């Protein structure tokens, strides 16, 4: 989302908002974009806010949240920002050199600390990976390994770098992606209030393809957008910090781990039906999904129908190409483990023409979980709009 902010952006620290023109590849669309910080700047979970406030157009809603909240707050994913969940369980690699997996470290430390009662942790307990008596739900987001010999949740795109660059001395961490344990829930779907689909369809047709292109443009050349993110985080002045080195590390890690990728189809940003079904079935097992397999299947089918808003020819594929050459030019000594490129098999889409009467779109992001992704440095981002449903050429 930050990739779509124009150079006229301004940061309002008191409101936790970054506002500017919505610009797509140099063309001002006539829409104003506002990105607001979540976390302490909002009072309710994202899904709740989407139904309390009719001006909210999008929210970042993970698949597990979407399915568990389907009955009371039905949402519909229109864009999948991340193909692989960057969340991990990490530990001190020096103290535990033989631990390679979450199961390994669970046998060696006294606790695994996470934020509250997490569905992925219930999954790990249910699979026998983590003993129930070792789950600590009191994690606060701090760099816990500086003081405690435990394991804790985090992001492959953030904490490993932070630990290596501590003023008190580097800590080398090891981790396992939750994705690699079988917990494959999509972490960051851009979703709408499902009840508003018909009203928003015209806007989605234009805006979702822009988001596809914007994320790929960001990966190819992230410096400008990273500068906006860093400026916003500094202005908000929370305990979370961001700098050029960390954002560059985040991009490199997303590429090397396949966190941003096509997934199972040639289309960037779509959703895999079986992944949605698997997540729903697991939530049923946990007793929090209030769903059964038939409902999940129907749900995943409706998620897939939103592909009509995406451009199928916009892809992100393993192939030697422009992106790989750009990465080589940036740092010839460091290339991703595989060659990557983005392609357009048809001419790029054309942004809507500027309008004399500007529309307005607002977005939220959680500054202390930025991780370098331009969309919702994680964990929560919202995208609001006022009158954007009437967005025309």
Short mmCIF file of the C-alpha atoms (twelve columns), coordinates in Angstrom:
data_MODEL
# 
_entry.id   MODEL 
# 
loop_
_atom_site.group_PDB 
_atom_site.id 
_atom_site.type_symbol 
_atom_site.label_atom_id 
_atom_site.label_alt_id 
_atom_site.label_comp_id 
_atom_site.label_asym_id 
_atom_site.label_seq_id 
_atom_site.Cartn_x 
_atom_site.Cartn_y 
_atom_site.Cartn_z 
_atom_site.pdbx_PDB_model_num 
ATOM 1   C CA . UNK A 1   0.000   0.000   0.000   1 
ATOM 2   C CA . UNK A 2   2.828   2.417   0.798   1 
ATOM 3   C CA . UNK A 3   4.083   1.942   -2.764  1 
ATOM 4   C CA . UNK A 4   0.937   3.746   -3.926  1 
ATOM 5   C CA . UNK A 5   1.577   6.865   -1.836  1 
ATOM 6   C CA . UNK A 6   2.582   9.966   -3.776  1 
ATOM 7   C CA . UNK A 7   5.517   12.217  -2.918  1 
ATOM 8   C CA . UNK A 8   3.110   14.702  -1.325  1 
ATOM 9   C CA . UNK A 9   2.543   12.397  1.661   1 
ATOM 10  C CA . UNK A 10  2.439   13.825  5.185   1 
ATOM 11  C CA . UNK A 11  2.737   12.047  8.539   1 
ATOM 12  C CA . UNK A 12  0.430   12.923  11.433  1 
ATOM 13  C CA . UNK A 13  2.009   11.371  14.527  1 
ATOM 14  C CA . UNK A 14  -0.884  12.191  16.845  1 
ATOM 15  C CA . UNK A 15  -3.384  10.337  14.684  1 
ATOM 16  C CA . UNK A 16  -0.895  7.709   13.546  1 
ATOM 17  C CA . UNK A 17  -1.669  8.528   9.927   1 
ATOM 18  C CA . UNK A 18  0.287   8.877   6.705   1 
ATOM 19  C CA . UNK A 19  -1.675  10.662  3.982   1 
ATOM 20  C CA . UNK A 20  -0.987  11.465  0.337   1 
ATOM 21  C CA . UNK A 21  -2.211  11.142  -3.204  1 
ATOM 22  C CA . UNK A 22  -2.821  7.627   -4.491  1 
ATOM 23  C CA . UNK A 23  -0.327  7.466   -7.351  1 
ATOM 24  C CA . UNK A 24  0.030   4.466   -9.637  1 
ATOM 25  C CA . UNK A 25  3.245   4.356   -11.655 1 
ATOM 26  C CA . UNK A 26  3.574   8.105   -11.750 1 
ATOM 27  C CA . UNK A 27  -0.084  8.854   -12.494 1 
ATOM 28  C CA . UNK A 28  -2.175  10.648  -9.857  1 
ATOM 29  C CA . UNK A 29  -5.456  8.748   -9.707  1 
ATOM 30  C CA . UNK A 30  -7.393  11.617  -8.133  1 
ATOM 31  C CA . UNK A 31  -7.778  9.608   -4.932  1 
ATOM 32  C CA . UNK A 32  -6.242  10.517  -1.562  1 
ATOM 33  C CA . UNK A 33  -4.732  7.614   0.360   1 
ATOM 34  C CA . UNK A 34  -4.451  7.593   4.143   1 
ATOM 35  C CA . UNK A 35  -2.577  4.850   5.984   1 
ATOM 36  C CA . UNK A 36  -3.187  4.751   9.714   1 
ATOM 37  C CA . UNK A 37  -1.308  2.783   12.321  1 
ATOM 38  C CA . UNK A 38  -3.231  0.007   14.023  1 
ATOM 39  C CA . UNK A 39  -2.245  -1.384  17.389  1 
ATOM 40  C CA . UNK A 40  -2.584  1.365   20.022  1 
ATOM 41  C CA . UNK A 41  -4.206  3.687   17.492  1 
ATOM 42  C CA . UNK A 42  -7.364  1.592   17.217  1 
ATOM 43  C CA . UNK A 43  -9.550  0.237   19.994  1 
ATOM 44  C CA . UNK A 44  -10.878 -2.999  18.437  1 
ATOM 45  C CA . UNK A 45  -9.560  -5.835  16.265  1 
ATOM 46  C CA . UNK A 46  -9.458  -5.070  12.565  1 
ATOM 47  C CA . UNK A 47  -12.429 -7.249  11.671  1 
ATOM 48  C CA . UNK A 48  -14.545 -5.587  14.333  1 
ATOM 49  C CA . UNK A 49  -13.554 -2.123  13.109  1 
ATOM 50  C CA . UNK A 50  -14.568 -3.069  9.566   1 
ATOM 51  C CA . UNK A 51  -18.132 -3.695  10.717  1 
ATOM 52  C CA . UNK A 52  -18.383 -0.819  13.189  1 
ATOM 53  C CA . UNK A 53  -17.158 1.840   10.780  1 
ATOM 54  C CA . UNK A 54  -18.751 1.928   7.326   1 
ATOM 55  C CA . UNK A 55  -15.955 4.092   5.927   1 
ATOM 56  C CA . UNK A 56  -13.459 1.239   6.197   1 
ATOM 57  C CA . UNK A 57  -13.024 -0.416  2.848   1 
ATOM 58  C CA . UNK A 58  -10.269 -2.970  3.440   1 
ATOM 59  C CA . UNK A 59  -8.719  -4.739  6.383   1 
ATOM 60  C CA . UNK A 60  -5.781  -7.114  6.587   1 
ATOM 61  C CA . UNK A 61  -7.402  -10.315 7.811   1 
ATOM 62  C CA . UNK A 62  -5.613  -13.640 8.152   1 
ATOM 63  C CA . UNK A 63  -7.400  -16.762 6.969   1 
ATOM 64  C CA . UNK A 64  -7.690  -18.161 10.496  1 
ATOM 65  C CA . UNK A 65  -9.295  -14.941 11.742  1 
ATOM 66  C CA . UNK A 66  -11.606 -14.715 8.727   1 
ATOM 67  C CA . UNK A 67  -12.901 -18.255 9.160   1 
ATOM 68  C CA . UNK A 68  -13.255 -18.127 12.934  1 
ATOM 69  C CA . UNK A 69  -15.180 -14.836 12.676  1 
ATOM 70  C CA . UNK A 70  -17.210 -15.807 9.600   1 
ATOM 71  C CA . UNK A 71  -20.551 -16.145 11.369  1 
ATOM 72  C CA . UNK A 72  -20.676 -12.714 13.002  1 
ATOM 73  C CA . UNK A 73  -18.367 -10.651 10.750  1 
ATOM 74  C CA . UNK A 74  -18.083 -12.232 7.284   1 
ATOM 75  C CA . UNK A 75  -15.153 -10.968 5.233   1 
ATOM 76  C CA . UNK A 76  -14.048 -11.677 1.687   1 
ATOM 77  C CA . UNK A 77  -10.374 -11.737 0.687   1 
ATOM 78  C CA . UNK A 78  -9.552  -9.974  -2.578  1 
ATOM 79  C CA . UNK A 79  -5.746  -9.944  -2.504  1 
ATOM 80  C CA . UNK A 80  -3.219  -12.244 -0.850  1 
ATOM 81  C CA . UNK A 81  -0.207  -10.140 0.058   1 
ATOM 82  C CA . UNK A 82  2.027   -12.973 1.297   1 
ATOM 83  C CA . UNK A 83  2.257   -16.482 -0.067  1 
ATOM 84  C CA . UNK A 84  4.072   -17.843 2.996   1 
ATOM 85  C CA . UNK A 85  3.527   -16.773 6.590   1 
ATOM 86  C CA . UNK A 86  6.742   -15.094 7.827   1 
ATOM 87  C CA . UNK A 87  5.903   -15.898 11.463  1 
ATOM 88  C CA . UNK A 88  8.401   -18.170 13.185  1 
ATOM 89  C CA . UNK A 89  9.345   -19.599 16.540  1 
ATOM 90  C CA . UNK A 90  12.949  -18.575 17.256  1 
ATOM 91  C CA . UNK A 91  15.617  -19.361 19.833  1 
ATOM 92  C CA . UNK A 92  19.253  -18.686 20.685  1 
ATOM 93  C CA . UNK A 93  21.252  -20.778 18.235  1 
ATOM 94  C CA . UNK A 94  24.462  -20.554 20.278  1 
ATOM 95  C CA . UNK A 95  22.837  -21.986 23.393  1 
ATOM 96  C CA . UNK A 96  20.941  -24.628 21.439  1 
ATOM 97  C CA . UNK A 97  23.142  -25.633 18.494  1 
ATOM 98  C CA . UNK A 98  21.406  -28.965 17.925  1 
ATOM 99  C CA . UNK A 99  17.858  -27.579 17.764  1 
ATOM 100 C CA . UNK A 100 16.671  -27.391 14.167  1 
ATOM 101 C CA . UNK A 101 12.881  -27.425 14.563  1 
ATOM 102 C CA . UNK A 102 10.220  -26.163 16.943  1 
ATOM 103 C CA . UNK A 103 9.855   -29.688 18.278  1 
ATOM 104 C CA . UNK A 104 13.586  -29.776 19.009  1 
ATOM 105 C CA . UNK A 105 13.645  -26.492 20.911  1 
ATOM 106 C CA . UNK A 106 10.461  -27.348 22.809  1 
ATOM 107 C CA . UNK A 107 12.367  -30.221 24.367  1 
ATOM 108 C CA . UNK A 108 15.244  -27.955 25.452  1 
ATOM 109 C CA . UNK A 109 13.689  -24.772 26.860  1 
ATOM 110 C CA . UNK A 110 11.277  -24.147 29.699  1 
ATOM 111 C CA . UNK A 111 8.764   -22.103 27.687  1 
ATOM 112 C CA . UNK A 112 7.690   -20.962 24.247  1 
ATOM 113 C CA . UNK A 113 6.308   -17.441 24.510  1 
ATOM 114 C CA . UNK A 114 3.530   -16.181 22.239  1 
ATOM 115 C CA . UNK A 115 0.929   -13.415 22.188  1 
ATOM 116 C CA . UNK A 116 -2.041  -14.831 24.069  1 
ATOM 117 C CA . UNK A 117 -4.006  -17.871 22.916  1 
ATOM 118 C CA . UNK A 118 -2.894  -18.264 19.298  1 
ATOM 119 C CA . UNK A 119 -4.541  -20.722 16.874  1 
ATOM 120 C CA . UNK A 120 -1.139  -21.718 15.510  1 
ATOM 121 C CA . UNK A 121 0.027   -22.648 19.002  1 
ATOM 122 C CA . UNK A 122 -3.088  -24.733 19.587  1 
ATOM 123 C CA . UNK A 123 -2.213  -26.449 16.330  1 
ATOM 124 C CA . UNK A 124 1.361   -27.134 17.464  1 
ATOM 125 C CA . UNK A 125 0.113   -28.525 20.778  1 
ATOM 126 C CA . UNK A 126 -2.510  -30.655 19.026  1 
ATOM 127 C CA . UNK A 127 0.123   -32.069 16.666  1 
ATOM 128 C CA . UNK A 128 2.367   -32.985 19.574  1 
ATOM 129 C CA . UNK A 129 5.069   -30.511 18.508  1 
ATOM 130 C CA . UNK A 130 4.896   -28.436 21.718  1 
ATOM 131 C CA . UNK A 131 3.830   -29.742 25.161  1 
ATOM 132 C CA . UNK A 132 0.865   -27.782 26.481  1 
ATOM 133 C CA . UNK A 133 2.636   -26.993 29.758  1 
ATOM 134 C CA . UNK A 134 5.396   -25.144 27.901  1 
ATOM 135 C CA . UNK A 135 3.122   -22.597 26.235  1 
ATOM 136 C CA . UNK A 136 3.527   -19.094 27.695  1 
ATOM 137 C CA . UNK A 137 0.884   -16.673 26.417  1 
ATOM 138 C CA . UNK A 138 2.427   -13.573 28.000  1 
ATOM 139 C CA . UNK A 139 4.849   -12.506 25.262  1 
ATOM 140 C CA . UNK A 140 4.994   -8.708  24.882  1 
ATOM 141 C CA . UNK A 141 6.926   -8.345  21.633  1 
ATOM 142 C CA . UNK A 142 10.303  -7.588  23.211  1 
ATOM 143 C CA . UNK A 143 13.636  -9.197  22.358  1 
ATOM 144 C CA . UNK A 144 13.202  -11.811 25.036  1 
ATOM 145 C CA . UNK A 145 16.334  -13.811 24.239  1 
ATOM 146 C CA . UNK A 146 18.477  -11.020 25.712  1 
ATOM 147 C CA . UNK A 147 17.275  -12.020 29.169  1 
ATOM 148 C CA . UNK A 148 15.608  -15.449 29.049  1 
ATOM 149 C CA . UNK A 149 16.618  -18.835 27.673  1 
ATOM 150 C CA . UNK A 150 13.287  -19.542 25.985  1 
ATOM 151 C CA . UNK A 151 11.818  -19.585 22.480  1 
ATOM 152 C CA . UNK A 152 9.344   -16.998 21.250  1 
ATOM 153 C CA . UNK A 153 7.254   -16.072 18.263  1 
ATOM 154 C CA . UNK A 154 8.432   -13.441 15.811  1 
ATOM 155 C CA . UNK A 155 9.026   -12.792 12.141  1 
ATOM 156 C CA . UNK A 156 11.798  -14.120 9.942   1 
ATOM 157 C CA . UNK A 157 11.903  -10.653 8.390   1 
ATOM 158 C CA . UNK A 158 12.607  -8.720  11.575  1 
ATOM 159 C CA . UNK A 159 13.862  -10.146 14.866  1 
ATOM 160 C CA . UNK A 160 16.803  -12.209 13.514  1 
ATOM 161 C CA . UNK A 161 18.306  -8.992  12.155  1 
ATOM 162 C CA . UNK A 162 17.553  -7.079  15.348  1 
ATOM 163 C CA . UNK A 163 19.230  -9.729  17.475  1 
ATOM 164 C CA . UNK A 164 22.352  -9.642  15.303  1 
ATOM 165 C CA . UNK A 165 22.611  -5.874  15.716  1 
ATOM 166 C CA . UNK A 166 22.096  -5.418  19.448  1 
ATOM 167 C CA . UNK A 167 24.221  -2.758  21.135  1 
ATOM 168 C CA . UNK A 168 24.842  -5.220  23.946  1 
ATOM 169 C CA . UNK A 169 26.253  -7.812  21.564  1 
ATOM 170 C CA . UNK A 170 24.977  -9.964  18.735  1 
ATOM 171 C CA . UNK A 171 22.748  -12.968 19.369  1 
ATOM 172 C CA . UNK A 172 22.535  -15.507 16.579  1 
ATOM 173 C CA . UNK A 173 19.067  -16.998 16.389  1 
ATOM 174 C CA . UNK A 174 17.687  -20.090 14.723  1 
ATOM 175 C CA . UNK A 175 14.045  -20.476 13.786  1 
ATOM 176 C CA . UNK A 176 11.454  -22.542 11.999  1 
ATOM 177 C CA . UNK A 177 8.669   -21.043 9.930   1 
ATOM 178 C CA . UNK A 178 5.193   -21.917 11.166  1 
ATOM 179 C CA . UNK A 179 4.407   -22.612 7.518   1 
ATOM 180 C CA . UNK A 180 6.901   -25.478 7.545   1 
ATOM 181 C CA . UNK A 181 5.124   -27.175 10.455  1 
ATOM 182 C CA . UNK A 182 1.946   -27.503 8.402   1 
ATOM 183 C CA . UNK A 183 0.227   -24.333 9.663   1 
ATOM 184 C CA . UNK A 184 -0.310  -22.766 6.231   1 
ATOM 185 C CA . UNK A 185 -2.952  -20.174 7.019   1 
ATOM 186 C CA . UNK A 186 -2.560  -17.053 4.879   1 
ATOM 187 C CA . UNK A 187 -1.427  -14.318 7.288   1 
ATOM 188 C CA . UNK A 188 -2.185  -11.158 5.369   1 
ATOM 189 C CA . UNK A 189 -5.179  -11.169 3.063   1 
ATOM 190 C CA . UNK A 190 -6.591  -7.838  2.031   1 
ATOM 191 C CA . UNK A 191 -10.283 -8.307  2.757   1 
ATOM 192 C CA . UNK A 192 -13.541 -6.413  2.555   1 
ATOM 193 C CA . UNK A 193 -16.768 -6.607  4.492   1 
ATOM 194 C CA . UNK A 194 -18.457 -9.329  2.450   1 
ATOM 195 C CA . UNK A 195 -21.830 -7.613  2.776   1 
ATOM 196 C CA . UNK A 196 -20.454 -4.671  0.777   1 
ATOM 197 C CA . UNK A 197 -19.148 -6.651  -2.195  1 
ATOM 198 C CA . UNK A 198 -21.687 -5.378  -4.727  1 
ATOM 199 C CA . UNK A 199 -21.163 -1.752  -3.695  1 
ATOM 200 C CA . UNK A 200 -17.372 -2.038  -3.903  1 
ATOM 201 C CA . UNK A 201 -17.043 -4.204  -7.002  1 
ATOM 202 C CA . UNK A 202 -16.405 -1.313  -9.383  1 
ATOM 203 C CA . UNK A 203 -13.617 0.049   -7.218  1 
ATOM 204 C CA . UNK A 204 -12.086 -3.400  -6.688  1 
ATOM 205 C CA . UNK A 205 -11.854 -3.943  -10.426 1 
ATOM 206 C CA . UNK A 206 -9.517  -0.950  -10.678 1 
ATOM 207 C CA . UNK A 207 -7.740  -0.986  -7.339  1 
ATOM 208 C CA . UNK A 208 -6.813  -4.646  -6.847  1 
ATOM 209 C CA . UNK A 209 -4.720  -4.857  -10.054 1 
ATOM 210 C CA . UNK A 210 -2.902  -1.716  -8.914  1 
ATOM 211 C CA . UNK A 211 -2.062  -3.487  -5.665  1 
ATOM 212 C CA . UNK A 212 -0.748  -6.484  -7.594  1 
ATOM 213 C CA . UNK A 213 1.570   -4.299  -9.627  1 
ATOM 214 C CA . UNK A 214 2.498   -2.105  -6.654  1 
ATOM 215 C CA . UNK A 215 3.770   -4.979  -4.546  1 
ATOM 216 C CA . UNK A 216 5.879   -6.308  -7.399  1 
ATOM 217 C CA . UNK A 217 7.188   -2.815  -8.113  1 
ATOM 218 C CA . UNK A 218 8.126   -2.519  -4.457  1 
ATOM 219 C CA . UNK A 219 10.104  -5.755  -4.462  1 
ATOM 220 C CA . UNK A 220 11.968  -4.658  -7.589  1 
ATOM 221 C CA . UNK A 221 12.889  -1.229  -6.182  1 
ATOM 222 C CA . UNK A 222 11.951  -0.831  -2.499  1 
ATOM 223 C CA . UNK A 223 14.099  2.167   -1.538  1 
ATOM 224 C CA . UNK A 224 11.563  4.979   -2.017  1 
ATOM 225 C CA . UNK A 225 8.750   3.162   -0.248  1 
ATOM 226 C CA . UNK A 226 11.026  2.042   2.572   1 
ATOM 227 C CA . UNK A 227 11.935  5.692   3.148   1 
ATOM 228 C CA . UNK A 228 8.240   6.523   3.614   1 
ATOM 229 C CA . UNK A 229 7.788   3.653   6.058   1 
ATOM 230 C CA . UNK A 230 10.859  4.681   8.051   1 
ATOM 231 C CA . UNK A 231 9.677   8.306   8.198   1 
ATOM 232 C CA . UNK A 232 6.261   7.222   9.480   1 
ATOM 233 C CA . UNK A 233 7.669   4.872   12.134  1 
ATOM 234 C CA . UNK A 234 10.060  7.550   13.401  1 
ATOM 235 C CA . UNK A 235 7.267   10.127  13.588  1 
ATOM 236 C CA . UNK A 236 4.992   7.767   15.534  1 
ATOM 237 C CA . UNK A 237 7.772   7.440   18.121  1 
ATOM 238 C CA . UNK A 238 6.684   4.088   19.591  1 
ATOM 239 C CA . UNK A 239 9.042   1.479   21.030  1 
ATOM 240 C CA . UNK A 240 9.326   -0.041  17.550  1 
ATOM 241 C CA . UNK A 241 12.056  1.269   15.279  1 
ATOM 242 C CA . UNK A 242 12.854  0.936   11.599  1 
ATOM 243 C CA . UNK A 243 15.878  1.810   9.482   1 
ATOM 244 C CA . UNK A 244 17.226  1.270   5.984   1 
ATOM 245 C CA . UNK A 245 19.242  -1.811  6.892   1 
ATOM 246 C CA . UNK A 246 16.297  -3.555  8.509   1 
ATOM 247 C CA . UNK A 247 13.918  -2.845  5.636   1 
ATOM 248 C CA . UNK A 248 16.529  -4.067  3.132   1 
ATOM 249 C CA . UNK A 249 16.976  -7.234  5.206   1 
ATOM 250 C CA . UNK A 250 13.217  -7.761  5.233   1 
ATOM 251 C CA . UNK A 251 12.977  -7.561  1.434   1 
ATOM 252 C CA . UNK A 252 15.910  -9.923  0.939   1 
ATOM 253 C CA . UNK A 253 14.413  -12.405 3.404   1 
ATOM 254 C CA . UNK A 254 10.996  -12.305 1.751   1 
ATOM 255 C CA . UNK A 255 12.657  -13.183 -1.543  1 
ATOM 256 C CA . UNK A 256 14.953  -15.898 -0.242  1 
ATOM 257 C CA . UNK A 257 12.193  -17.659 1.749   1 
ATOM 258 C CA . UNK A 258 9.509   -17.309 -0.918  1 
ATOM 259 C CA . UNK A 259 7.310   -15.238 1.402   1 
ATOM 260 C CA . UNK A 260 6.327   -13.088 -1.552  1 
ATOM 261 C CA . UNK A 261 5.685   -15.409 -4.468  1 
ATOM 262 C CA . UNK A 262 2.987   -16.647 -6.810  1 
ATOM 263 C CA . UNK A 263 2.023   -19.620 -4.720  1 
ATOM 264 C CA . UNK A 264 0.499   -22.457 -6.725  1 
ATOM 265 C CA . UNK A 265 -0.722  -20.478 -9.733  1 
ATOM 266 C CA . UNK A 266 0.867   -18.045 -12.211 1 
ATOM 267 C CA . UNK A 267 -1.236  -15.190 -10.812 1 
ATOM 268 C CA . UNK A 268 0.288   -13.060 -8.075  1 
ATOM 269 C CA . UNK A 269 -1.956  -12.373 -5.095  1 
ATOM 270 C CA . UNK A 270 -4.579  -15.100 -5.446  1 
ATOM 271 C CA . UNK A 271 -5.671  -17.748 -2.944  1 
ATOM 272 C CA . UNK A 272 -5.320  -21.513 -2.949  1 
ATOM 273 C CA . UNK A 273 -8.603  -23.314 -2.300  1 
ATOM 274 C CA . UNK A 274 -7.062  -26.265 -0.472  1 
ATOM 275 C CA . UNK A 275 -5.104  -23.991 1.874   1 
ATOM 276 C CA . UNK A 276 -8.347  -22.302 2.919   1 
ATOM 277 C CA . UNK A 277 -10.052 -25.663 3.444   1 
ATOM 278 C CA . UNK A 278 -7.157  -27.004 5.517   1 
ATOM 279 C CA . UNK A 279 -7.185  -23.952 7.774   1 
ATOM 280 C CA . UNK A 280 -10.935 -24.203 8.281   1 
ATOM 281 C CA . UNK A 281 -10.770 -27.891 9.138   1 
ATOM 282 C CA . UNK A 282 -8.023  -27.233 11.693  1 
ATOM 283 C CA . UNK A 283 -10.115 -24.481 13.317  1 
ATOM 284 C CA . UNK A 284 -12.999 -26.937 13.542  1 
ATOM 285 C CA . UNK A 285 -10.710 -29.408 15.301  1 
ATOM 286 C CA . UNK A 286 -9.781  -26.668 17.771  1 
ATOM 287 C CA . UNK A 287 -13.442 -25.887 18.330  1 
ATOM 288 C CA . UNK A 288 -13.133 -22.217 17.422  1 
ATOM 289 C CA . UNK A 289 -14.147 -22.279 13.773  1 
ATOM 290 C CA . UNK A 290 -17.870 -22.972 14.269  1 
ATOM 291 C CA . UNK A 291 -17.647 -24.336 10.745  1 
ATOM 292 C CA . UNK A 292 -17.843 -27.742 9.155   1 
ATOM 293 C CA . UNK A 293 -16.086 -28.910 6.029   1 
ATOM 294 C CA . UNK A 294 -18.984 -28.089 3.710   1 
ATOM 295 C CA . UNK A 295 -19.162 -24.479 4.916   1 
ATOM 296 C CA . UNK A 296 -15.417 -24.092 4.581   1 
ATOM 297 C CA . UNK A 297 -15.563 -25.436 1.050   1 
ATOM 298 C CA . UNK A 298 -18.291 -22.977 0.183   1 
ATOM 299 C CA . UNK A 299 -16.327 -20.182 1.822   1 
ATOM 300 C CA . UNK A 300 -13.141 -20.971 -0.055  1 
ATOM 301 C CA . UNK A 301 -15.068 -21.087 -3.296  1 
ATOM 302 C CA . UNK A 302 -16.432 -17.599 -2.684  1 
ATOM 303 C CA . UNK A 303 -12.931 -16.387 -1.858  1 
ATOM 304 C CA . UNK A 304 -11.742 -17.690 -5.186  1 
ATOM 305 C CA . UNK A 305 -14.451 -15.888 -7.120  1 
ATOM 306 C CA . UNK A 306 -12.799 -12.585 -6.284  1 
ATOM 307 C CA . UNK A 307 -10.035 -13.528 -8.710  1 
ATOM 308 C CA . UNK A 308 -12.085 -11.722 -11.344 1 
ATOM 309 C CA . UNK A 309 -10.796 -8.481  -9.793  1 
ATOM 310 C CA . UNK A 310 -7.171  -9.541  -10.205 1 
ATOM 311 C CA . UNK A 311 -5.181  -9.558  -13.421 1 
ATOM 312 C CA . UNK A 312 -4.282  -13.166 -14.163 1 
ATOM 313 C CA . UNK A 313 -1.342  -12.103 -16.315 1 
ATOM 314 C CA . UNK A 314 0.375   -10.356 -13.392 1 
ATOM 315 C CA . UNK A 315 2.824   -12.888 -12.017 1 
ATOM 316 C CA . UNK A 316 5.925   -13.397 -9.918  1 
ATOM 317 C CA . UNK A 317 7.808   -16.455 -11.144 1 
ATOM 318 C CA . UNK A 318 11.102  -18.316 -10.675 1 
ATOM 319 C CA . UNK A 319 12.938  -17.256 -13.820 1 
ATOM 320 C CA . UNK A 320 16.068  -15.303 -14.675 1 
ATOM 321 C CA . UNK A 321 14.880  -11.817 -15.561 1 
ATOM 322 C CA . UNK A 322 14.718  -8.142  -14.749 1 
ATOM 323 C CA . UNK A 323 14.263  -8.473  -11.004 1 
ATOM 324 C CA . UNK A 324 17.235  -10.798 -10.675 1 
ATOM 325 C CA . UNK A 325 19.388  -8.384  -12.645 1 
ATOM 326 C CA . UNK A 326 18.227  -5.486  -10.470 1 
ATOM 327 C CA . UNK A 327 19.143  -7.429  -7.334  1 
ATOM 328 C CA . UNK A 328 22.535  -8.251  -8.813  1 
ATOM 329 C CA . UNK A 329 23.137  -4.600  -9.592  1 
ATOM 330 C CA . UNK A 330 22.189  -3.635  -6.054  1 
ATOM 331 C CA . UNK A 331 24.442  -6.200  -4.426  1 
ATOM 332 C CA . UNK A 332 26.456  -8.464  -6.756  1 
ATOM 333 C CA . UNK A 333 27.682  -10.556 -3.808  1 
ATOM 334 C CA . UNK A 334 24.203  -11.410 -2.546  1 
ATOM 335 C CA . UNK A 335 21.650  -13.055 -4.778  1 
ATOM 336 C CA . UNK A 336 18.546  -14.957 -3.732  1 
ATOM 337 C CA . UNK A 337 18.679  -18.716 -3.665  1 
ATOM 338 C CA . UNK A 338 16.728  -18.826 -6.906  1 
ATOM 339 C CA . UNK A 339 16.232  -16.473 -9.810  1 
ATOM 340 C CA . UNK A 340 13.116  -14.329 -9.673  1 
ATOM 341 C CA . UNK A 341 11.338  -12.086 -12.100 1 
ATOM 342 C CA . UNK A 342 7.972   -10.478 -12.553 1 
ATOM 343 C CA . UNK A 343 6.297   -10.331 -15.899 1 
ATOM 344 C CA . UNK A 344 3.354   -8.854  -17.741 1 
ATOM 345 C CA . UNK A 345 2.159   -11.011 -20.594 1 
ATOM 346 C CA . UNK A 346 -0.154  -8.185  -21.614 1 
ATOM 347 C CA . UNK A 347 0.366   -4.407  -21.565 1 
ATOM 348 C CA . UNK A 348 0.287   -2.895  -18.066 1 
ATOM 349 C CA . UNK A 349 -3.047  -1.633  -16.819 1 
ATOM 350 C CA . UNK A 350 -3.806  2.058   -17.071 1 
ATOM 351 C CA . UNK A 351 -4.518  4.021   -13.912 1 
ATOM 352 C CA . UNK A 352 -7.765  6.004   -13.687 1 
ATOM 353 C CA . UNK A 353 -7.475  9.556   -14.879 1 
ATOM 354 C CA . UNK A 354 -7.160  12.299  -12.314 1 
ATOM 355 C CA . UNK A 355 -10.422 13.885  -11.281 1 
ATOM 356 C CA . UNK A 356 -11.046 17.469  -10.356 1 
ATOM 357 C CA . UNK A 357 -12.952 16.184  -7.346  1 
ATOM 358 C CA . UNK A 358 -10.562 14.062  -5.304  1 
ATOM 359 C CA . UNK A 359 -11.762 10.897  -3.592  1 
ATOM 360 C CA . UNK A 360 -10.265 9.598   -0.377  1 
ATOM 361 C CA . UNK A 361 -8.884  6.238   0.738   1 
ATOM 362 C CA . UNK A 362 -7.500  5.605   4.212   1 
ATOM 363 C CA . UNK A 363 -5.304  2.738   5.387   1 
ATOM 364 C CA . UNK A 364 -4.001  1.521   8.727   1 
ATOM 365 C CA . UNK A 365 -0.797  -0.273  9.561   1 
ATOM 366 C CA . UNK A 366 0.667   -1.463  12.858  1 
ATOM 367 C CA . UNK A 367 4.049   0.286   13.157  1 
ATOM 368 C CA . UNK A 368 5.578   -2.107  15.651  1 
ATOM 369 C CA . UNK A 369 5.091   -5.043  13.270  1 
ATOM 370 C CA . UNK A 370 6.339   -3.495  10.092  1 
ATOM 371 C CA . UNK A 371 8.737   -6.159  8.828   1 
ATOM 372 C CA . UNK A 372 9.475   -4.306  5.648   1 
ATOM 373 C CA . UNK A 373 6.301   -5.193  3.797   1 
ATOM 374 C CA . UNK A 374 4.784   -2.069  2.249   1 
ATOM 375 C CA . UNK A 375 1.275   -3.274  2.948   1 
ATOM 376 C CA . UNK A 376 0.789   -3.601  6.624   1 
ATOM 377 C CA . UNK A 377 3.878   -3.866  8.493   1 
ATOM 378 C CA . UNK A 378 2.323   -6.202  10.257  1 
ATOM 379 C CA . UNK A 379 0.287   -7.144  11.980  1 
ATOM 380 C CA . UNK A 380 -2.658  -5.217  11.111  1 
ATOM 381 C CA . UNK A 381 -3.495  -2.864  8.395   1 
ATOM 382 C CA . UNK A 382 -6.772  -1.393  7.311   1 
ATOM 383 C CA . UNK A 383 -7.663  0.384   4.182   1 
ATOM 384 C CA . UNK A 384 -10.471 2.871   4.488   1 
ATOM 385 C CA . UNK A 385 -12.273 4.821   1.841   1 
ATOM 386 C CA . UNK A 386 -14.744 7.610   1.601   1 
ATOM 387 C CA . UNK A 387 -16.727 7.692   -1.620  1 
ATOM 388 C CA . UNK A 388 -14.236 5.410   -3.332  1 
ATOM 389 C CA . UNK A 389 -17.081 3.152   -4.408  1 
ATOM 390 C CA . UNK A 390 -18.008 5.907   -6.818  1 
ATOM 391 C CA . UNK A 391 -14.479 6.081   -8.198  1 
ATOM 392 C CA . UNK A 392 -14.688 6.641   -11.934 1 
ATOM 393 C CA . UNK A 393 -12.384 7.484   -14.820 1 
# 
